[in-house]
Amino acid sequence: KMKAGVSVTKKRKAAPVVTEVQKKQKVTRTPLRWLLKSEPDLPFESLKTAKNKTATYNGVRGYQARGNLRDLMRAGDTAFFYHSGIKKPLIMGIVDIKKDPFVDPCQFDENDKYFDAKATKDAPKWWSVDLTYKEDLVVPLATLKEHREQLKTLAIFKQPRLSVSQVTEEDWNYIIGLGEKN
């Protein structure tokens, strides 16, 4: 099963996803908070050195994660950047969502590990967002688990394989208090 990652390679432009309801309502919404998981072979550190400290978060291949990203995430939201698949998983820092979701171009590239033969340009299946480095914030999974009682709504405990999950404002602030800022 593919995991989400961050790509600092080619920048591709695509139109943002805006639902018909959003177009009609012209609603201003409160920015949401997220937890984004990434494999360590595509490190958080790469955001710090990328042009404009921005990179594409791509390779999301779970349907619930895709729905969260495509339907709910928007430019102006903020996320914890979490490294999974390592001996001691942890939140590495905070990122801003730079622009609205766009079609993940990796799904069409036969040479990419996130290629999806069933996806077409007319009916794309997967989405990406651009992330901008905001700050370091280190919170190991072990620390989160120690505070599980206070973090009851955190999806990482209920759905540990979900790569894109919303974080409540209460949980966000609590985790900030647990973190080690650099």
Secondary structure, 3 states (H helix, E strand, C coil): CCCCEEECCCCCCCCCCCCHHHHHHCCCCCCCEEEEEECCCCCCHHHHHCHHHEEEEECCCCHHHHHHHHHHCCCCCEEEEEECCCCCCEEEEEEEECCCCEECHHHHCCCCCCCCCCCCCCCCCCEEEEEEEEEEEEEEHHHHHHCCCCCCCCHHHHCCCCCEEEECHHHHHHHHHHCECC
